[in-house]
Amino acid sequence: MKRVLILCPTSREYRYLPAVAAALNCRLVFDEFAGDYFDRQLAGDRQPKASDLDILSLIEAQIERYRDGQLEGVTSAVGYPGMPVAGIMAERLGLPGVKVERVLRCEHKYYSRVAQHALVPAATPPFQIVPPTGLDGHTPAIPFPLFLKPVKSCFSINAQKIFSLPEFRRAAATSLLPEGYLRPFNDLLRAHTDYEFDASHLLAETLLEGAQVSLEGYVFGGRVHVLGIIDSVMFPGTISFERFVYPSRLPPEVQARMTRIAETFIGGIGYDNALFNMELIYNPATGEIHIIEVNPKIASQFPDLFEKVDGVSSYAPLLQIALGEEPAFPRGQGAFKLAASCVLRTFEDKRVVRVPSGEQLAELARTFPDAHVEVAVAEGNLLSDIMQDGKSFRYGLVNIGANSAEELDAKLAYCERLLDFRFAAP
């Protein structure tokens, strides 16, 4: 039985990957790599100090640990640090894998934009690199309102619309992620690229409008394949996701253009033997399609959406490509015509008084056996005690399939009523 190393697994990989691996006759080896170091940094925990994590030495130790030749593959469902580390380990251990520089090119949002401008200029909005300090007297070349985000971020943290020059300067001074989170990334950049700008910078971009989607795909043997396109539905007037619905309802011609953009960019940068996620936006008023960002990883919120509609989880190609095997991904072979991932969130910080009971979760599973539920909070805690996007407060997730939009809405409404989350003032 072939062994695949899974780096930096999340609760989703622990929960869902074993069944997928069993169907593919392979054995998983889970390795948490740096443990919860990166999560603690994002949560504001400054202990241990940033200098306590030497990522390059840790990678060398991992290579030695698995040099016994008993691995047939190594991969991760996490972009950072999982995928850069997987790429390095694969190359050093002679296993199938993606080149680390290609991963870092996608992870560094400025250099990703530089490559996009060269390969798919019509799909690339105007952008510029922004230092976090020394902005007195500096006016961005991009007109307001604009969008400002760290060149290395996570979970849309500190990404925001900016409407004026004073707001721009204030936001730039406070929008970088913690040093302890960025320093290992900068160490990887110095070791594996010749980039002039490290991750301690921001990216200013033209504000984009329209219908947002998430395109999932993979590359095997230099050929780019699109698994599917998923509609990203926002809460009105916000940039916070309400739900993701697969397959997309955009016109086929628009989806075909998006596919060509993905093939041109991903193939053009030499990204190979890995999965990817590309967020795009379509403006129906102008017909323009722009790339929002490219992520060198699977979107772990979506594998069971593909399973519900197409019959196979997108975790399957993750493991197959890691083993050097070409995936055979079906279309429309699932039990449902569409599927959605509904994000349970509020826009006020609150204290969690009650989470769904075991009986409620069991009843939901009996009613809708395909439903996947995640409870992200614990009783007694504040919603802000877990990692949030800084604009809203997520407390759970429901993935479910249906055969019509009306049935989907009814199922999700039932699930929200049954899952008896209760909150109080902080």
Backbone torsions as a table, in degrees:
resi	resn	phi	psi	omega
1	MET	NA	127.6	-176.5
2	LYS	-72.8	142.9	-178.8
3	ARG	-106.9	132.7	177.9
4	VAL	-121.0	127.3	177.7
5	LEU	-85.2	126.1	178.1
6	ILE	-108.6	110.1	-178.7
7	LEU	-88.2	144.0	174.4
8	CYS	53.0	47.5	-177.7
9	PRO	-65.4	141.4	171.6
10	THR	-94.1	177.8	178.7
11	SER	-60.3	-29.1	179.5
12	ARG	-66.7	-41.5	179.4
13	GLU	-66.9	-41.0	176.5
14	TYR	-60.5	-35.9	-173.8
15	ARG	-80.9	-42.0	-168.8
16	TYR	-108.6	-24.8	-175.6
17	LEU	-67.2	-36.1	-177.5
18	PRO	-56.1	-40.9	-179.9
19	ALA	-66.9	-38.8	178.3
20	VAL	-65.7	-42.5	179.6
21	ALA	-63.0	-41.2	-179.9
22	ALA	-61.6	-39.6	179.1
23	ALA	-66.2	-26.6	179.6
24	LEU	-96.3	4.3	178.9
25	ASN	58.3	45.7	174.0
26	CYS	-131.8	160.9	-176.2
27	ARG	-112.4	136.7	-178.4
28	LEU	-96.2	142.5	171.2
29	VAL	-121.1	109.7	-179.2
30	PHE	-88.0	133.8	178.8
31	ASP	-137.7	118.1	-175.3
32	GLU	-80.5	0.4	175.1
33	PHE	53.6	-103.5	-176.5
34	ALA	-88.9	14.3	179.3
35	GLY	63.8	-136.5	-178.7
36	ASP	-97.9	19.2	-176.9
37	TYR	-53.7	-49.9	-174.6
38	PHE	-69.2	-38.1	176.2
39	ASP	-63.1	-39.1	180.0
40	ARG	-66.4	-38.1	178.6
41	GLN	-63.3	-43.5	179.0
42	LEU	-66.3	-28.9	179.3
43	ALA	-81.3	-1.6	178.1
44	GLY	92.0	10.2	178.3
45	ASP	-81.6	113.4	-177.5
46	ARG	-92.0	7.4	177.6
47	GLN	-116.9	128.6	-1.0
48	PRO	-71.3	167.1	179.5
49	LYS	-63.0	157.0	-177.6
50	ALA	-55.3	-37.2	-176.0
51	SER	-70.4	-9.7	-177.5
52	ASP	-75.1	-15.3	178.2
53	LEU	-105.4	108.4	174.7
54	ASP	-100.2	95.3	-171.3
55	ILE	-67.1	-33.1	-179.0
56	LEU	-68.3	-40.4	176.3
57	SER	-67.3	-37.9	179.1
58	LEU	-64.3	-38.6	177.1
59	ILE	-63.8	-43.1	178.5
60	GLU	-60.0	-40.6	178.8
61	ALA	-64.5	-37.8	178.7
62	GLN	-67.0	-38.9	178.4
63	ILE	-61.7	-44.5	178.6
64	GLU	-64.5	-37.6	-178.4
65	ARG	-62.1	-35.8	-174.3
66	TYR	-109.2	20.1	-178.5
67	ARG	-80.0	3.9	-176.2
68	ASP	-72.9	-4.1	176.5
69	GLY	82.3	10.0	-177.1
70	GLN	-95.6	6.3	175.2
71	LEU	-102.5	139.0	172.6
72	GLU	-106.2	-8.0	-179.9
73	GLY	-165.9	156.7	176.0
74	VAL	-143.9	134.4	-179.3
75	THR	-157.9	-179.3	178.6
76	SER	-155.7	153.0	172.5
77	ALA	-98.7	6.2	-177.5
78	VAL	-113.4	131.2	-178.9
79	GLY	-66.4	-48.0	-179.2
80	TYR	-137.4	126.1	5.0
81	PRO	-91.1	1.1	-168.7
82	GLY	-57.8	-53.0	-173.5
83	MET	-70.8	-39.9	174.6
84	PRO	-60.9	-40.4	-179.9
85	VAL	-66.8	-41.4	178.4
86	ALA	-61.3	-40.6	179.0
87	GLY	-63.3	-43.3	179.4
88	ILE	-64.5	-46.5	-178.1
89	MET	-64.4	-40.5	-179.9
90	ALA	-60.8	-45.0	-179.5
91	GLU	-63.9	-44.8	-177.0
92	ARG	-70.9	-28.7	-178.2
93	LEU	-98.0	3.5	177.9
94	GLY	70.5	34.8	-178.7
95	LEU	-109.9	160.6	175.2
96	PRO	-60.5	143.9	179.6
97	GLY	175.9	174.3	-179.5
98	VAL	-94.3	147.9	177.8
99	LYS	-72.8	135.0	-173.2
100	VAL	-61.2	-35.3	-178.8
101	GLU	-62.6	-34.7	179.2
102	ARG	-67.6	-36.8	177.0
103	VAL	-65.2	-46.9	-178.1
104	LEU	-65.9	-31.7	177.7
105	ARG	-62.8	-38.2	177.4
106	CYS	-75.4	-39.9	-176.9
107	GLU	-67.5	-32.2	178.4
108	HIS	-87.6	104.4	-167.9
109	LYS	-64.6	-26.9	177.6
110	TYR	-70.8	-49.3	-178.6
111	TYR	-70.6	-24.8	170.8
112	SER	-64.5	-42.8	177.7
113	ARG	-64.0	-38.7	178.3
114	VAL	-59.3	-45.2	179.0
115	ALA	-67.8	-37.9	177.6
116	GLN	-61.7	-43.1	-179.3
117	HIS	-61.6	-34.6	179.6
118	ALA	-74.9	-35.5	-170.9
119	LEU	-99.6	-39.9	-177.6
120	VAL	-134.7	65.1	-172.5
121	PRO	-57.7	-37.1	-178.1
122	ALA	-67.0	-21.3	-179.7
123	ALA	-97.1	6.2	-176.0
124	THR	-111.1	118.9	178.5
125	PRO	-73.7	158.2	172.4
126	PRO	-55.5	140.9	-175.9
127	PHE	-151.7	162.8	173.4
128	GLN	-156.7	149.5	175.4
129	ILE	-75.6	144.6	-177.4
130	VAL	-134.0	124.6	173.5
131	PRO	-74.7	152.5	-178.0
132	PRO	-77.9	-16.5	-177.9
133	THR	-132.7	172.3	177.8
134	GLY	70.8	31.4	-175.6
135	LEU	-95.2	1.7	176.3
136	ASP	-60.6	126.2	-178.2
137	GLY	83.4	-3.2	-179.2
138	HIS	-97.2	129.0	175.3
139	THR	-118.6	128.5	-178.5
140	PRO	-64.8	148.4	179.7
141	ALA	-72.9	-19.4	-178.9
142	ILE	-88.9	128.9	-177.3
143	PRO	-68.9	153.5	175.2
144	PHE	-81.3	149.6	-3.5
145	PRO	-73.8	149.9	178.2
146	LEU	-133.0	174.5	178.7
147	PHE	-113.8	132.0	-178.3
148	LEU	-122.1	133.2	178.8
149	LYS	-151.2	155.4	173.9
150	PRO	-65.2	147.3	176.8
151	VAL	-69.5	-20.4	171.3
152	LYS	-129.6	111.4	-177.0
153	SER	-132.1	-174.4	178.4
154	CYS	-155.7	129.4	171.6
155	PHE	63.9	27.9	-179.2
156	SER	61.8	19.8	179.6
157	ILE	-63.7	130.6	176.3
158	ASN	68.7	8.2	172.4
159	ALA	-81.8	131.9	-171.7
160	GLN	-159.2	154.5	171.8
161	LYS	-78.7	139.1	-179.2
162	ILE	-123.5	132.3	-171.9
163	PHE	-113.6	-8.8	-177.1
164	SER	-153.0	164.3	179.7
165	LEU	-65.2	-45.3	177.1
166	PRO	-59.8	-40.2	178.4
167	GLU	-65.1	-39.0	178.5
168	PHE	-59.6	-47.3	-178.1
169	ARG	-67.6	-39.0	177.7
170	ARG	-64.9	-45.5	-177.5
171	ALA	-65.4	-39.7	-179.3
172	ALA	-60.8	-34.3	-177.0
173	ALA	-75.1	-13.9	-173.4
174	THR	-127.6	6.2	-169.7
175	SER	-98.3	-8.1	176.6
176	LEU	-68.0	148.3	172.7
177	LEU	-73.5	165.1	-175.5
178	PRO	-57.0	147.1	-178.7
179	GLU	-56.2	-39.5	-179.2
180	GLY	-64.5	-24.5	175.9
181	TYR	-80.2	-38.7	-174.3
182	LEU	-82.6	-30.9	-172.6
183	ARG	-58.7	-46.1	177.4
184	PRO	-61.0	-34.8	177.6
185	PHE	-64.9	-41.9	177.7
186	ASN	-65.1	-34.5	175.9
187	ASP	-63.1	-40.4	177.5
188	LEU	-65.6	-40.0	178.6
189	LEU	-61.3	-45.4	-179.0
190	ARG	-64.9	-35.0	-176.7
191	ALA	-79.2	-26.6	-169.4
192	HIS	-128.1	2.9	176.0
193	THR	-141.1	172.8	172.9
194	ASP	-115.0	29.3	-176.1
195	TYR	-63.1	137.9	177.5
196	GLU	-74.3	-38.9	-175.4
197	PHE	-103.4	125.7	177.3
198	ASP	-85.0	-165.7	-174.9
199	ALA	-81.3	-2.3	-179.9
200	SER	-87.5	49.0	179.5
201	HIS	-141.3	169.2	179.4
202	LEU	-120.3	166.2	180.0
203	LEU	-126.4	122.8	174.1
204	ALA	-101.2	135.8	-176.7
205	GLU	-139.3	157.6	171.3
206	THR	-62.7	137.9	178.5
207	LEU	-68.6	128.4	-177.5
208	LEU	-104.7	146.1	179.4
209	GLU	-131.8	149.9	176.1
210	GLY	138.7	-158.7	-179.0
211	ALA	-93.3	121.8	-176.6
212	GLN	-94.8	143.8	177.4
213	VAL	-136.5	165.7	174.4
214	SER	-122.9	117.8	-179.1
215	LEU	-100.6	125.0	179.4
216	GLU	-107.3	136.1	179.7
217	GLY	-156.8	179.5	176.0
218	TYR	-146.3	161.3	175.2
219	VAL	-124.0	131.5	176.5
220	PHE	-138.0	124.5	178.9
221	GLY	59.9	32.4	177.9
222	GLY	84.0	-1.2	179.6
223	ARG	-104.6	127.3	-177.9
224	VAL	-89.3	130.5	179.0
225	HIS	-125.1	133.4	175.8
226	VAL	-98.3	121.6	177.5
227	LEU	-74.4	-41.8	-179.0
228	GLY	175.1	168.2	179.7
229	ILE	-121.8	130.7	-171.4
230	ILE	-118.0	129.7	176.9
231	ASP	-71.9	132.9	177.0
232	SER	-105.4	109.7	-174.8
233	VAL	-101.2	124.1	-177.8
234	MET	-95.4	153.5	165.4
235	PHE	-63.1	135.4	-174.9
236	PRO	-52.7	132.6	176.4
237	GLY	76.1	11.7	-178.2
238	THR	-131.4	174.6	170.2
239	ILE	-113.0	28.4	177.3
240	SER	-102.5	131.3	-175.6
241	PHE	-72.2	133.0	173.5
242	GLU	-93.6	-46.0	178.1
243	ARG	-159.7	163.4	174.9
244	PHE	-123.6	130.3	-174.7
245	VAL	-124.8	128.6	179.8
246	TYR	-121.3	135.9	-0.4
247	PRO	-83.0	163.7	179.8
248	SER	-62.4	149.1	176.7
249	ARG	-98.7	6.9	176.4
250	LEU	-64.1	153.7	179.3
251	PRO	-57.0	143.8	-179.7
252	PRO	-53.4	-36.4	-179.1
253	GLU	-64.9	-38.1	178.2
254	VAL	-67.3	-42.9	178.5
255	GLN	-64.2	-35.1	177.8
256	ALA	-65.9	-39.0	176.9
257	ARG	-64.9	-40.7	177.5
258	MET	-62.1	-40.9	178.5
259	THR	-61.1	-42.5	179.4
260	ARG	-65.1	-37.5	177.0
261	ILE	-62.0	-46.0	179.8
262	ALA	-62.6	-44.3	-179.6
263	GLU	-62.7	-42.0	-177.8
264	THR	-67.6	-45.5	-177.1
265	PHE	-72.4	-52.8	-176.1
266	ILE	-61.9	-44.3	177.1
267	GLY	-67.1	-35.4	-176.9
268	GLY	-67.7	-31.7	179.3
269	ILE	-88.1	-1.3	178.2
270	GLY	77.9	20.4	175.9
271	TYR	-71.0	127.9	-172.0
272	ASP	-150.1	155.0	173.8
273	ASN	57.3	48.3	178.7
274	ALA	-166.8	165.4	173.7
275	LEU	-89.5	160.6	177.5
276	PHE	-147.5	161.0	176.3
277	ASN	-131.6	133.2	179.5
278	MET	-127.6	123.9	175.3
279	GLU	-94.4	128.3	-178.7
280	LEU	-130.5	164.4	179.3
281	ILE	-138.4	135.3	-178.7
282	TYR	-114.5	125.0	177.5
283	ASN	-99.3	105.7	-176.5
284	PRO	-66.7	-21.5	-179.7
285	ALA	-72.4	-33.9	-177.5
286	THR	-109.8	-16.5	-175.3
287	GLY	79.9	2.5	-176.9
288	GLU	-79.2	145.9	172.3
289	ILE	-120.2	130.1	177.4
290	HIS	-126.3	148.3	171.5
291	ILE	-79.9	131.2	172.0
292	ILE	-86.0	-53.8	174.1
293	GLU	-163.8	163.2	178.6
294	VAL	-120.6	129.9	-178.2
295	ASN	-116.5	124.8	-176.8
296	PRO	-83.3	59.7	-176.4
297	LYS	-166.4	169.2	169.5
298	ILE	-75.2	150.0	170.0
299	ALA	-91.0	104.6	-169.0
300	SER	-71.4	-4.6	175.7
301	GLN	-79.7	-13.6	-169.1
302	PHE	-109.4	-12.2	-173.0
303	PRO	-52.9	-40.6	-177.0
304	ASP	-77.8	-16.4	172.6
305	LEU	-64.8	-42.7	176.4
306	PHE	-64.7	-39.2	179.5
307	GLU	-62.4	-41.7	-179.0
308	LYS	-65.1	-37.5	-174.8
309	VAL	-94.8	-43.4	-174.1
310	ASP	-101.2	-16.9	177.0
311	GLY	99.2	-7.3	-179.5
312	VAL	-137.6	134.8	176.1
313	SER	-69.3	144.6	176.2
314	SER	-72.9	-4.1	168.8
315	TYR	-68.2	-23.8	-179.0
316	ALA	-63.1	-51.6	176.8
317	PRO	-63.5	-27.1	175.3
318	LEU	-57.1	-46.9	-179.0
319	LEU	-75.9	-39.8	-178.4
320	GLN	-62.7	-44.5	-179.6
321	ILE	-65.8	-37.4	177.5
322	ALA	-60.4	-29.5	179.6
323	LEU	-89.7	-0.7	-178.2
324	GLY	78.4	22.9	-179.1
325	GLU	-108.4	135.1	-179.2
326	GLU	-74.8	125.1	179.4
327	PRO	-68.6	151.3	171.0
328	ALA	-122.2	96.9	-171.8
329	PHE	-100.8	120.7	-177.6
330	PRO	-77.3	173.1	176.3
331	ARG	-130.5	131.2	172.6
332	GLY	64.3	26.7	-178.8
333	GLN	-100.4	6.9	-178.5
334	GLY	-85.3	-177.4	-176.0
335	ALA	-82.3	-11.6	-174.0
336	PHE	-131.5	158.6	177.3
337	LYS	-84.5	-24.3	177.5
338	LEU	-151.5	164.2	-179.4
339	ALA	-150.5	154.6	-177.3
340	ALA	-140.2	151.5	170.9
341	SER	-114.2	111.0	-175.2
342	CYS	-100.4	123.9	-179.1
343	VAL	-91.6	122.2	176.8
344	LEU	-88.4	117.2	-177.0
345	ARG	-152.5	162.4	174.6
346	THR	-133.8	167.5	-177.5
347	PHE	-109.7	15.8	173.9
348	GLU	-131.1	138.8	175.6
349	ASP	-70.1	132.6	-177.8
350	LYS	-141.0	164.0	174.5
351	ARG	-93.3	136.7	-177.6
352	VAL	-80.8	117.4	179.9
353	VAL	-93.8	-35.2	-177.3
354	ARG	-151.5	140.3	171.4
355	VAL	-114.4	163.4	-178.9
356	PRO	-56.6	139.0	-179.9
357	SER	-79.7	166.5	175.3
358	GLY	-59.9	-36.0	178.9
359	GLU	-65.8	-41.1	178.8
360	GLN	-64.4	-42.7	179.0
361	LEU	-64.8	-38.1	178.9
362	ALA	-67.7	-39.2	178.1
363	GLU	-64.0	-41.6	178.8
364	LEU	-63.2	-40.7	179.6
365	ALA	-64.9	-35.5	177.1
366	ARG	-69.0	-38.5	-177.5
367	THR	-73.1	-45.5	-179.0
368	PHE	-128.8	86.1	-176.1
369	PRO	-59.4	-22.3	-178.9
370	ASP	-83.2	-10.1	-174.1
371	ALA	-67.6	136.7	172.0
372	HIS	-113.4	123.6	-177.0
373	VAL	-119.4	134.2	173.1
374	GLU	-121.3	128.1	173.4
375	VAL	-102.7	115.9	-171.1
376	ALA	-96.0	-5.6	-173.2
377	VAL	-127.3	169.6	179.9
378	ALA	-128.4	148.2	179.3
379	GLU	-59.1	136.9	178.6
380	GLY	94.0	-18.6	-178.4
381	ASN	-90.5	160.2	169.8
382	LEU	-81.4	150.9	174.6
383	LEU	-60.0	-31.0	-179.7
384	SER	-75.7	-3.4	178.8
385	ASP	-73.8	-17.6	176.3
386	ILE	-106.8	165.7	-177.7
387	MET	-64.4	125.3	179.6
388	GLN	-126.5	173.1	-177.0
389	ASP	-87.2	-0.5	178.5
390	GLY	86.6	-3.7	-178.4
391	LYS	-123.4	-20.0	-178.4
392	SER	-154.2	180.0	-174.4
393	PHE	-133.3	108.1	-178.6
394	ARG	-85.4	136.6	179.4
395	TYR	-130.3	-4.4	178.0
396	GLY	-174.6	178.7	-175.6
397	LEU	-151.6	139.2	175.2
398	VAL	-131.8	121.5	172.8
399	ASN	-107.5	132.4	-176.5
400	ILE	-154.8	154.2	178.9
401	GLY	-106.2	160.5	178.9
402	ALA	-159.2	172.9	179.4
403	ASN	-112.8	4.0	173.8
404	SER	-159.7	161.5	178.3
405	ALA	-63.4	-36.5	-179.6
406	GLU	-66.6	-42.9	178.2
407	GLU	-64.3	-38.9	179.1
408	LEU	-61.4	-47.3	179.6
409	ASP	-59.9	-42.1	-178.6
410	ALA	-66.3	-41.7	179.3
411	LYS	-64.2	-45.2	-179.3
412	LEU	-64.4	-38.3	177.5
413	ALA	-63.5	-41.0	177.7
414	TYR	-62.7	-44.1	-179.5
415	CYS	-61.4	-42.9	-179.3
416	GLU	-65.3	-36.6	177.6
417	ARG	-68.0	-41.2	-176.5
418	LEU	-70.9	-38.5	-179.2
419	LEU	-78.8	94.8	-167.6
420	ASP	-83.0	70.3	171.2
421	PHE	-72.8	137.1	176.2
422	ARG	-133.8	144.1	-174.3
423	PHE	-133.7	160.6	175.6
424	ALA	-136.7	170.3	177.5
425	ALA	-59.5	148.7	-178.8
426	PRO	-57.9	NA	NA
